Amino acid sequence: MDPSLPMSASLGIAGTQRALTADYPDERWHQVIAINLTGVWLCMKYELAQMLHQGAGAIVNTASDAGLVGLPGNAAYVASKHGVVGLTKTAALEYAQPGIRVNCVCPGYIATPMTAPGMSAPERMARILASEPVDRVGQPEEVAEAVVWLCSDATSFVTGHTMTVDGGYAAQ
């Protein structure tokens, strides 16, 4: 993904500071990590308690393609989304025996309010489309369908999985 454009996620903030890792502002780092990673952990903490009480469940966290690759100038966002992927895998192993499945989706460019500023300029949209093997951005409904599938009984043997919903971007 083009690091000069906002990243998509259905949970969190973009963290578009655009600074080298050593120059990334401390305050912004803490804000992005708190929202994108600690927020997911806090949700899981209470979801898991309820699911342990009821004896089963399925959790699908939202990471990003940025949880699978590096993006120069986006240290906090990338670290937070890699953290969501690792947290998902760890919880999947910890809670498989009690019957709780934990997976995550990694959307690419999805047409959302967070990505709208990066898609509004024609030259930016051209760069986005040039990076997309399917030559279009995704729609929120496409991510939602993946989440619904991962929560369904059809995936009773799926846990710890990181599913890209990115038009083939991460396959490059």
Backbone as JSON Lines, residues from 0, in Angstrom:
{"i":0,"aa":"M","n":[0.83,-1.18,0.0],"ca":[0.0,0.0,0.0],"c":[0.87,1.24,0.0]}
{"i":1,"aa":"D","n":[0.4,2.27,-0.61],"ca":[1.12,3.52,-0.69],"c":[1.16,4.17,0.69]}
{"i":2,"aa":"P","n":[2.35,4.33,1.31],"ca":[2.42,4.85,2.66],"c":[2.01,6.32,2.79]}
{"i":3,"aa":"S","n":[1.82,7.03,1.7],"ca":[1.38,8.41,1.81],"c":[-0.13,8.54,1.88]}
{"i":4,"aa":"L","n":[-0.84,7.41,1.84],"ca":[-2.29,7.41,1.87],"c":[-2.79,6.85,3.18]}
{"i":5,"aa":"P","n":[-3.98,7.28,3.62],"ca":[-4.55,6.7,4.85],"c":[-4.79,5.21,4.67]}
{"i":6,"aa":"M","n":[-4.65,4.47,5.75],"ca":[-4.9,3.04,5.72],"c":[-6.34,2.78,6.14]}
{"i":7,"aa":"S","n":[-6.89,1.67,5.7],"ca":[-8.27,1.36,6.06],"c":[-8.32,0.42,7.26]}
{"i":8,"aa":"A","n":[-9.33,0.59,8.04],"ca":[-9.61,-0.29,9.16],"c":[-11.01,0.04,9.65]}
{"i":9,"aa":"S","n":[-11.72,-0.97,10.07],"ca":[-13.05,-0.69,10.58],"c":[-13.02,-0.43,12.07]}
{"i":10,"aa":"L","n":[-11.87,-0.6,12.68],"ca":[-11.71,-0.3,14.09],"c":[-10.36,0.38,14.24]}
{"i":11,"aa":"G","n":[-10.35,1.59,14.74],"ca":[-9.08,2.23,15.03],"c":[-8.9,3.54,14.32]}
{"i":12,"aa":"I","n":[-7.65,4.0,14.36],"ca":[-7.28,5.24,13.7],"c":[-6.12,4.97,12.78]}
{"i":13,"aa":"A","n":[-5.95,5.84,11.8],"ca":[-4.92,5.62,10.79],"c":[-3.52,5.88,11.32]}
{"i":14,"aa":"G","n":[-3.35,6.82,12.21],"ca":[-2.01,7.09,12.71],"c":[-1.11,7.66,11.64]}
{"i":15,"aa":"T","n":[-1.65,8.49,10.78],"ca":[-0.93,8.99,9.62],"c":[0.01,10.13,9.99]}
{"i":16,"aa":"Q","n":[0.97,9.85,10.83],"ca":[1.95,10.86,11.24],"c":[2.98,11.07,10.14]}
{"i":17,"aa":"R","n":[3.29,10.05,9.37],"ca":[4.28,10.1,8.3],"c":[5.63,10.58,8.81]}
{"i":18,"aa":"A","n":[6.19,9.83,9.72],"ca":[7.51,10.15,10.26],"c":[8.33,8.88,10.33]}
{"i":19,"aa":"L","n":[9.63,9.03,10.14],"ca":[10.52,7.88,10.32],"c":[10.4,7.37,11.75]}
{"i":20,"aa":"T","n":[10.69,6.13,11.96],"ca":[10.51,5.5,13.26],"c":[11.18,6.29,14.39]}
{"i":21,"aa":"A","n":[12.42,6.69,14.22],"ca":[13.13,7.42,15.27],"c":[12.57,8.82,15.5]}
{"i":22,"aa":"D","n":[11.84,9.34,14.54],"ca":[11.28,10.69,14.65],"c":[9.8,10.7,14.99]}
{"i":23,"aa":"Y","n":[9.21,9.52,15.17],"ca":[7.78,9.44,15.42],"c":[7.47,10.06,16.78]}
{"i":24,"aa":"P","n":[6.51,10.97,16.85],"ca":[6.2,11.64,18.13],"c":[5.65,10.66,19.18]}
{"i":25,"aa":"D","n":[6.2,10.74,20.38],"ca":[5.79,9.85,21.48],"c":[4.28,9.89,21.71]}
{"i":26,"aa":"E","n":[3.72,11.08,21.77],"ca":[2.29,11.22,22.07],"c":[1.43,10.52,21.02]}
{"i":27,"aa":"R","n":[1.79,10.68,19.75],"ca":[1.01,10.04,18.69],"c":[1.18,8.52,18.73]}
{"i":28,"aa":"W","n":[2.4,8.04,19.02],"ca":[2.65,6.61,19.15],"c":[1.7,6.01,20.19]}
{"i":29,"aa":"H","n":[1.68,6.61,21.37],"ca":[0.84,6.1,22.46],"c":[-0.65,6.14,22.1]}
{"i":30,"aa":"Q","n":[-1.07,7.17,21.41],"ca":[-2.47,7.28,21.0],"c":[-2.86,6.16,20.03]}
{"i":31,"aa":"V","n":[-2.03,5.93,19.02],"ca":[-2.34,4.9,18.02],"c":[-2.32,3.51,18.66]}
{"i":32,"aa":"I","n":[-1.33,3.22,19.48],"ca":[-1.25,1.92,20.14],"c":[-2.44,1.74,21.09]}
{"i":33,"aa":"A","n":[-2.8,2.78,21.82],"ca":[-3.93,2.69,22.77],"c":[-5.23,2.37,22.05]}
{"i":34,"aa":"I","n":[-5.48,3.02,20.96],"ca":[-6.74,2.81,20.25],"c":[-6.72,1.51,19.45]}
{"i":35,"aa":"N","n":[-5.68,1.31,18.64],"ca":[-5.66,0.19,17.71],"c":[-5.3,-1.16,18.32]}
{"i":36,"aa":"L","n":[-4.51,-1.17,19.36],"ca":[-4.09,-2.45,19.95],"c":[-4.7,-2.65,21.34]}
{"i":37,"aa":"T","n":[-4.52,-1.7,22.23],"ca":[-5.08,-1.85,23.57],"c":[-6.6,-1.93,23.5]}
{"i":38,"aa":"G","n":[-7.22,-1.17,22.6],"ca":[-8.67,-1.23,22.43],"c":[-9.15,-2.62,22.05]}
{"i":39,"aa":"V","n":[-8.43,-3.27,21.14],"ca":[-8.78,-4.63,20.74],"c":[-8.61,-5.59,21.91]}
{"i":40,"aa":"W","n":[-7.5,-5.44,22.64],"ca":[-7.27,-6.31,23.8],"c":[-8.36,-6.15,24.85]}
{"i":41,"aa":"L","n":[-8.75,-4.9,25.14],"ca":[-9.81,-4.69,26.13],"c":[-11.13,-5.31,25.69]}
{"i":42,"aa":"C","n":[-11.47,-5.17,24.41],"ca":[-12.69,-5.82,23.91],"c":[-12.61,-7.33,24.09]}
{"i":43,"aa":"M","n":[-11.49,-7.9,23.69],"ca":[-11.32,-9.36,23.81],"c":[-11.39,-9.82,25.26]}
{"i":44,"aa":"K","n":[-10.8,-9.06,26.16],"ca":[-10.79,-9.42,27.57],"c":[-12.2,-9.69,28.08]}
{"i":45,"aa":"Y","n":[-13.12,-8.82,27.74],"ca":[-14.49,-8.96,28.23],"c":[-15.32,-9.91,27.36]}
{"i":46,"aa":"E","n":[-15.02,-9.97,26.09],"ca":[-15.69,-10.96,25.23],"c":[-15.32,-12.37,25.68]}
{"i":47,"aa":"L","n":[-14.04,-12.59,25.94],"ca":[-13.59,-13.91,26.37],"c":[-14.23,-14.32,27.7]}
{"i":48,"aa":"A","n":[-14.35,-13.39,28.63],"ca":[-14.99,-13.72,29.91],"c":[-16.42,-14.2,29.68]}
{"i":49,"aa":"Q","n":[-17.15,-13.51,28.84],"ca":[-18.53,-13.91,28.55],"c":[-18.57,-15.25,27.82]}
{"i":50,"aa":"M","n":[-17.69,-15.44,26.85],"ca":[-17.68,-16.68,26.09],"c":[-17.27,-17.87,26.95]}
{"i":51,"aa":"L","n":[-16.36,-17.66,27.89],"ca":[-16.02,-18.74,28.82],"c":[-17.23,-19.09,29.67]}
{"i":52,"aa":"H","n":[-17.98,-18.1,30.09],"ca":[-19.2,-18.32,30.87],"c":[-20.24,-19.1,30.07]}
{"i":53,"aa":"Q","n":[-20.41,-18.77,28.8],"ca":[-21.43,-19.45,27.98],"c":[-20.91,-20.73,27.34]}
{"i":54,"aa":"G","n":[-19.6,-20.97,27.36],"ca":[-19.05,-22.24,26.9],"c":[-18.61,-22.29,25.46]}
{"i":55,"aa":"A","n":[-18.66,-21.19,24.72],"ca":[-18.21,-21.18,23.33],"c":[-18.33,-19.76,22.78]}
{"i":56,"aa":"G","n":[-17.77,-19.56,21.59],"ca":[-17.9,-18.27,20.95],"c":[-16.92,-18.1,19.81]}
{"i":57,"aa":"A","n":[-17.07,-16.99,19.12],"ca":[-16.18,-16.65,18.02],"c":[-15.9,-15.15,18.06]}
{"i":58,"aa":"I","n":[-14.64,-14.82,17.95],"ca":[-14.19,-13.43,17.91],"c":[-13.48,-13.22,16.6]}
{"i":59,"aa":"V","n":[-13.76,-12.08,15.95],"ca":[-13.02,-11.69,14.75],"c":[-12.51,-10.27,14.97]}
{"i":60,"aa":"N","n":[-11.22,-10.15,15.09],"ca":[-10.58,-8.86,15.25],"c":[-10.31,-8.24,13.89]}
{"i":61,"aa":"T","n":[-10.19,-6.92,13.86],"ca":[-9.85,-6.22,12.63],"c":[-8.42,-5.71,12.74]}
{"i":62,"aa":"A","n":[-7.57,-6.22,11.87],"ca":[-6.19,-5.72,11.77],"c":[-6.14,-4.87,10.5]}
{"i":63,"aa":"S","n":[-5.28,-5.2,9.57],"ca":[-5.11,-4.46,8.33],"c":[-4.03,-5.17,7.52]}
{"i":64,"aa":"D","n":[-3.97,-4.88,6.23],"ca":[-2.81,-5.34,5.47],"c":[-1.53,-4.84,6.1]}
{"i":65,"aa":"A","n":[-1.6,-3.7,6.79],"ca":[-0.43,-3.16,7.48],"c":[-0.01,-4.05,8.64]}
{"i":66,"aa":"G","n":[-0.82,-5.02,9.02],"ca":[-0.44,-6.01,10.02],"c":[0.36,-7.15,9.42]}
{"i":67,"aa":"L","n":[0.56,-7.11,8.1],"ca":[1.27,-8.18,7.39],"c":[2.51,-7.69,6.67]}
{"i":68,"aa":"V","n":[2.62,-6.39,6.49],"ca":[3.75,-5.81,5.76],"c":[4.29,-4.62,6.54]}
{"i":69,"aa":"G","n":[5.39,-4.06,6.1],"ca":[5.91,-2.82,6.64],"c":[5.52,-1.67,5.74]}
{"i":70,"aa":"L","n":[5.32,-0.51,6.32],"ca":[4.99,0.7,5.56],"c":[5.84,1.85,6.09]}
{"i":71,"aa":"P","n":[6.85,2.27,5.35],"ca":[7.7,3.36,5.82],"c":[6.88,4.59,6.2]}
{"i":72,"aa":"G","n":[7.24,5.19,7.33],"ca":[6.57,6.39,7.8],"c":[5.34,6.14,8.64]}
{"i":73,"aa":"N","n":[5.02,4.87,8.89],"ca":[3.8,4.51,9.61],"c":[4.08,3.55,10.77]}
{"i":74,"aa":"A","n":[5.12,3.82,11.53],"ca":[5.57,2.89,12.57],"c":[4.48,2.49,13.55]}
{"i":75,"aa":"A","n":[3.76,3.46,14.1],"ca":[2.76,3.13,15.12],"c":[1.61,2.33,14.54]}
{"i":76,"aa":"Y","n":[1.1,2.73,13.38],"ca":[-0.01,2.01,12.77],"c":[0.39,0.58,12.44]}
{"i":77,"aa":"V","n":[1.54,0.4,11.82],"ca":[2.01,-0.93,11.46],"c":[2.23,-1.78,12.72]}
{"i":78,"aa":"A","n":[2.87,-1.21,13.73],"ca":[3.1,-1.96,14.97],"c":[1.79,-2.35,15.62]}
{"i":79,"aa":"S","n":[0.82,-1.44,15.62],"ca":[-0.47,-1.75,16.25],"c":[-1.19,-2.87,15.51]}
{"i":80,"aa":"K","n":[-1.15,-2.85,14.21],"ca":[-1.87,-3.88,13.44],"c":[-1.13,-5.21,13.44]}
{"i":81,"aa":"H","n":[0.21,-5.2,13.45],"ca":[0.95,-6.45,13.66],"c":[0.6,-7.0,15.05]}
{"i":82,"aa":"G","n":[0.47,-6.12,16.03],"ca":[0.1,-6.54,17.37],"c":[-1.26,-7.21,17.42]}
{"i":83,"aa":"V","n":[-2.23,-6.7,16.66],"ca":[-3.56,-7.33,16.61],"c":[-3.45,-8.74,16.03]}
{"i":84,"aa":"V","n":[-2.64,-8.91,15.0],"ca":[-2.46,-10.24,14.41],"c":[-1.85,-11.19,15.45]}
{"i":85,"aa":"G","n":[-0.81,-10.75,16.15],"ca":[-0.18,-11.59,17.17],"c":[-1.09,-11.87,18.35]}
{"i":86,"aa":"L","n":[-1.82,-10.88,18.79],"ca":[-2.78,-11.05,19.88],"c":[-3.85,-12.06,19.49]}
{"i":87,"aa":"T","n":[-4.32,-11.98,18.27],"ca":[-5.33,-12.92,17.76],"c":[-4.8,-14.35,17.81]}
{"i":88,"aa":"K","n":[-3.59,-14.56,17.32],"ca":[-3.02,-15.91,17.29],"c":[-2.8,-16.46,18.7]}
{"i":89,"aa":"T","n":[-2.33,-15.6,19.59],"ca":[-2.1,-16.03,20.97],"c":[-3.41,-16.42,21.66]}
{"i":90,"aa":"A","n":[-4.42,-15.56,21.54],"ca":[-5.72,-15.87,22.16],"c":[-6.35,-17.12,21.53]}
{"i":91,"aa":"A","n":[-6.16,-17.31,20.24],"ca":[-6.7,-18.51,19.57],"c":[-6.12,-19.78,20.2]}
{"i":92,"aa":"L","n":[-4.84,-19.76,20.49],"ca":[-4.2,-20.93,21.12],"c":[-4.66,-21.09,22.57]}
{"i":93,"aa":"E","n":[-4.78,-19.98,23.28],"ca":[-5.16,-20.04,24.69],"c":[-6.6,-20.51,24.9]}
{"i":94,"aa":"Y","n":[-7.49,-20.2,23.98],"ca":[-8.91,-20.45,24.2],"c":[-9.53,-21.47,23.25]}
{"i":95,"aa":"A","n":[-8.7,-22.2,22.51],"ca":[-9.23,-23.24,21.6],"c":[-9.91,-24.35,22.39]}
{"i":96,"aa":"Q","n":[-9.32,-24.81,23.47],"ca":[-9.88,-25.91,24.26],"c":[-11.27,-25.61,24.83]}
{"i":97,"aa":"P","n":[-11.51,-24.4,25.32],"ca":[-12.86,-24.1,25.82],"c":[-13.88,-23.84,24.7]}
{"i":98,"aa":"G","n":[-13.45,-23.96,23.44],"ca":[-14.41,-23.81,22.34],"c":[-14.59,-22.39,21.83]}
{"i":99,"aa":"I","n":[-13.59,-21.55,22.05],"ca":[-13.66,-20.18,21.56],"c":[-12.69,-20.03,20.4]}
{"i":100,"aa":"R","n":[-13.22,-19.6,19.27],"ca":[-12.39,-19.38,18.08],"c":[-12.06,-17.9,17.98]}
{"i":101,"aa":"V","n":[-10.81,-17.58,17.68],"ca":[-10.36,-16.2,17.56],"c":[-9.6,-16.06,16.24]}
{"i":102,"aa":"N","n":[-10.11,-15.21,15.37],"ca":[-9.52,-14.97,14.05],"c":[-9.45,-13.47,13.82]}
{"i":103,"aa":"C","n":[-8.83,-13.06,12.71],"ca":[-8.84,-11.64,12.37],"c":[-8.91,-11.46,10.87]}
{"i":104,"aa":"V","n":[-9.43,-10.31,10.48],"ca":[-9.44,-9.92,9.07],"c":[-8.43,-8.8,8.89]}
{"i":105,"aa":"C","n":[-7.82,-8.78,7.72],"ca":[-6.85,-7.76,7.37],"c":[-7.32,-7.09,6.08]}
{"i":106,"aa":"P","n":[-8.15,-6.06,6.21],"ca":[-8.62,-5.36,5.02],"c":[-7.5,-4.56,4.35]}
{"i":107,"aa":"G","n":[-7.64,-4.42,3.05],"ca":[-6.78,-3.51,2.3],"c":[-7.5,-2.18,2.18]}
{"i":108,"aa":"Y","n":[-7.41,-1.55,1.03],"ca":[-8.13,-0.28,0.82],"c":[-9.61,-0.57,0.69]}
{"i":109,"aa":"I","n":[-10.36,-0.08,1.65],"ca":[-11.81,-0.24,1.68],"c":[-12.41,1.16,1.68]}
{"i":110,"aa":"A","n":[-13.47,1.35,0.93],"ca":[-14.12,2.66,0.84],"c":[-14.86,2.96,2.14]}
{"i":111,"aa":"T","n":[-14.19,3.65,3.04],"ca":[-14.77,4.03,4.34],"c":[-14.5,5.51,4.58]}
{"i":112,"aa":"P","n":[-15.13,6.08,5.6],"ca":[-14.83,7.49,5.92],"c":[-13.35,7.72,6.23]}
{"i":113,"aa":"M","n":[-12.67,6.72,6.81],"ca":[-11.25,6.89,7.14],"c":[-10.39,6.97,5.88]}
{"i":114,"aa":"T","n":[-10.76,6.25,4.84],"ca":[-9.95,6.25,3.62],"c":[-10.4,7.29,2.61]}
{"i":115,"aa":"A","n":[-11.56,7.89,2.83],"ca":[-12.11,8.85,1.87],"c":[-11.15,9.99,1.53]}
{"i":116,"aa":"P","n":[-10.46,10.61,2.49],"ca":[-9.55,11.69,2.11],"c":[-8.47,11.25,1.12]}
{"i":117,"aa":"G","n":[-7.95,10.05,1.29],"ca":[-6.92,9.55,0.38],"c":[-7.44,9.15,-0.97]}
{"i":118,"aa":"M","n":[-8.73,8.92,-1.07],"ca":[-9.33,8.5,-2.33],"c":[-9.98,9.65,-3.08]}
{"i":119,"aa":"S","n":[-10.02,10.83,-2.47],"ca":[-10.73,11.95,-3.11],"c":[-9.92,12.61,-4.21]}
{"i":120,"aa":"A","n":[-8.61,12.61,-4.12],"ca":[-7.78,13.22,-5.15],"c":[-7.52,12.2,-6.27]}
{"i":121,"aa":"P","n":[-7.75,12.58,-7.51],"ca":[-7.58,11.63,-8.63],"c":[-6.19,11.0,-8.7]}
{"i":122,"aa":"E","n":[-5.14,11.76,-8.42],"ca":[-3.79,11.18,-8.51],"c":[-3.56,10.16,-7.4]}
{"i":123,"aa":"R","n":[-4.13,10.38,-6.22],"ca":[-4.01,9.4,-5.14],"c":[-4.81,8.14,-5.47]}
{"i":124,"aa":"M","n":[-6.01,8.33,-5.99],"ca":[-6.83,7.18,-6.35],"c":[-6.13,6.35,-7.42]}
{"i":125,"aa":"A","n":[-5.46,7.01,-8.35],"ca":[-4.72,6.29,-9.39],"c":[-3.61,5.44,-8.77]}
{"i":126,"aa":"R","n":[-2.93,5.98,-7.75],"ca":[-1.87,5.21,-7.06],"c":[-2.46,4.02,-6.31]}
{"i":127,"aa":"I","n":[-3.61,4.24,-5.69],"ca":[-4.27,3.13,-4.98],"c":[-4.61,2.02,-5.97]}
{"i":128,"aa":"L","n":[-5.26,2.38,-7.06],"ca":[-5.67,1.38,-8.04],"c":[-4.48,0.68,-8.68]}
{"i":129,"aa":"A","n":[-3.37,1.39,-8.86],"ca":[-2.17,0.78,-9.43],"c":[-1.59,-0.3,-8.51]}
{"i":130,"aa":"S","n":[-1.87,-0.19,-7.19],"ca":[-1.35,-1.18,-6.24],"c":[-2.32,-2.34,-6.02]}
{"i":131,"aa":"E","n":[-3.51,-2.26,-6.59],"ca":[-4.54,-3.27,-6.38],"c":[-4.64,-4.24,-7.55]}
{"i":132,"aa":"P","n":[-4.33,-5.52,-7.33],"ca":[-4.44,-6.49,-8.42],"c":[-5.83,-6.57,-9.04]}
{"i":133,"aa":"V","n":[-6.89,-6.33,-8.27],"ca":[-8.25,-6.41,-8.84],"c":[-8.71,-5.08,-9.42]}
{"i":134,"aa":"D","n":[-7.85,-4.06,-9.36],"ca":[-8.09,-2.76,-9.99],"c":[-9.31,-2.03,-9.44]}
{"i":135,"aa":"R","n":[-9.55,-2.18,-8.13],"ca":[-10.62,-1.44,-7.47],"c":[-10.39,-1.5,-5.97]}
{"i":136,"aa":"V","n":[-11.06,-0.64,-5.24],"ca":[-11.02,-0.71,-3.78],"c":[-12.17,-1.6,-3.32]}
{"i":137,"aa":"G","n":[-12.04,-2.08,-2.11],"ca":[-13.09,-2.93,-1.55],"c":[-14.22,-2.13,-0.95]}
{"i":138,"aa":"Q","n":[-15.29,-2.81,-0.69],"ca":[-16.47,-2.21,-0.07],"c":[-16.61,-2.76,1.35]}
{"i":139,"aa":"P","n":[-17.14,-1.97,2.27],"ca":[-17.3,-2.44,3.64],"c":[-18.06,-3.76,3.73]}
{"i":140,"aa":"E","n":[-19.04,-3.94,2.86],"ca":[-19.83,-5.18,2.88],"c":[-18.97,-6.4,2.61]}
{"i":141,"aa":"E","n":[-17.9,-6.25,1.84],"ca":[-17.03,-7.39,1.55],"c":[-16.25,-7.82,2.79]}
{"i":142,"aa":"V","n":[-15.85,-6.86,3.61],"ca":[-15.2,-7.19,4.88],"c":[-16.22,-7.81,5.83]}
{"i":143,"aa":"A","n":[-17.41,-7.23,5.88],"ca":[-18.47,-7.75,6.75],"c":[-18.79,-9.2,6.42]}
{"i":144,"aa":"E","n":[-18.85,-9.54,5.14],"ca":[-19.15,-10.92,4.74],"c":[-18.07,-11.88,5.23]}
{"i":145,"aa":"A","n":[-16.82,-11.45,5.19],"ca":[-15.73,-12.3,5.7],"c":[-15.87,-12.5,7.21]}
{"i":146,"aa":"V","n":[-16.23,-11.44,7.92],"ca":[-16.41,-11.53,9.38],"c":[-17.56,-12.47,9.7]}
{"i":147,"aa":"V","n":[-18.68,-12.32,9.01],"ca":[-19.84,-13.19,9.25],"c":[-19.46,-14.65,8.99]}
{"i":148,"aa":"W","n":[-18.72,-14.9,7.92],"ca":[-18.3,-16.27,7.61],"c":[-17.42,-16.82,8.73]}
{"i":149,"aa":"L","n":[-16.45,-16.01,9.2],"ca":[-15.56,-16.48,10.27],"c":[-16.3,-16.72,11.58]}
{"i":150,"aa":"C","n":[-17.45,-16.1,11.76],"ca":[-18.26,-16.32,12.96],"c":[-19.23,-17.48,12.8]}
{"i":151,"aa":"S","n":[-19.38,-17.99,11.6],"ca":[-20.39,-19.0,11.32],"c":[-19.92,-20.41,11.7]}
{"i":152,"aa":"D","n":[-20.87,-21.32,11.77],"ca":[-20.57,-22.72,12.05],"c":[-19.75,-23.36,10.93]}
{"i":153,"aa":"A","n":[-19.76,-22.75,9.75],"ca":[-18.96,-23.28,8.63],"c":[-17.47,-23.22,8.91]}
{"i":154,"aa":"T","n":[-17.07,-22.43,9.9],"ca":[-15.64,-22.3,10.23],"c":[-15.33,-22.87,11.62]}
{"i":155,"aa":"S","n":[-16.03,-23.92,11.99],"ca":[-15.84,-24.5,13.32],"c":[-14.44,-25.04,13.56]}
{"i":156,"aa":"F","n":[-13.67,-25.26,12.5],"ca":[-12.3,-25.78,12.62],"c":[-11.27,-24.69,12.27]}
{"i":157,"aa":"V","n":[-11.69,-23.43,12.28],"ca":[-10.81,-22.32,11.93],"c":[-10.6,-21.44,13.16]}
{"i":158,"aa":"T","n":[-9.36,-21.37,13.62],"ca":[-9.0,-20.46,14.7],"c":[-7.54,-20.06,14.52]}
{"i":159,"aa":"G","n":[-7.24,-18.84,14.91],"ca":[-5.89,-18.31,14.74],"c":[-5.6,-17.88,13.32]}
{"i":160,"aa":"H","n":[-6.63,-17.75,12.51],"ca":[-6.45,-17.43,11.09],"c":[-6.45,-15.92,10.85]}
{"i":161,"aa":"T","n":[-5.6,-15.48,9.95],"ca":[-5.54,-14.09,9.52],"c":[-5.99,-14.06,8.07]}
{"i":162,"aa":"M","n":[-7.17,-13.52,7.84],"ca":[-7.76,-13.51,6.5],"c":[-7.6,-12.13,5.86]}
{"i":163,"aa":"T","n":[-6.93,-12.1,4.72],"ca":[-6.85,-10.85,3.99],"c":[-8.12,-10.65,3.18]}
{"i":164,"aa":"V","n":[-8.58,-9.41,3.17],"ca":[-9.73,-8.99,2.36],"c":[-9.21,-7.74,1.65]}
{"i":165,"aa":"D","n":[-8.4,-7.99,0.62],"ca":[-7.59,-6.9,0.08],"c":[-7.42,-6.91,-1.44]}
{"i":166,"aa":"G","n":[-8.23,-7.66,-2.13],"ca":[-8.11,-7.68,-3.59],"c":[-6.79,-8.23,-4.1]}
{"i":167,"aa":"G","n":[-6.1,-8.97,-3.28],"ca":[-4.83,-9.6,-3.69],"c":[-3.6,-8.79,-3.36]}
{"i":168,"aa":"Y","n":[-3.74,-7.65,-2.69],"ca":[-2.6,-6.78,-2.41],"c":[-1.48,-7.53,-1.69]}
{"i":169,"aa":"A","n":[-1.8,-8.22,-0.6],"ca":[-0.76,-8.87,0.21],"c":[-0.14,-10.06,-0.49]}
{"i":170,"aa":"A","n":[-0.74,-10.55,-1.54],"ca":[-0.2,-11.69,-2.28],"c":[0.96,-11.28,-3.19]}
{"i":171,"aa":"Q","n":[1.15,-9.99,-3.39],"ca":[2.19,-9.5,-4.31],"c":[3.58,-9.7,-3.73]}
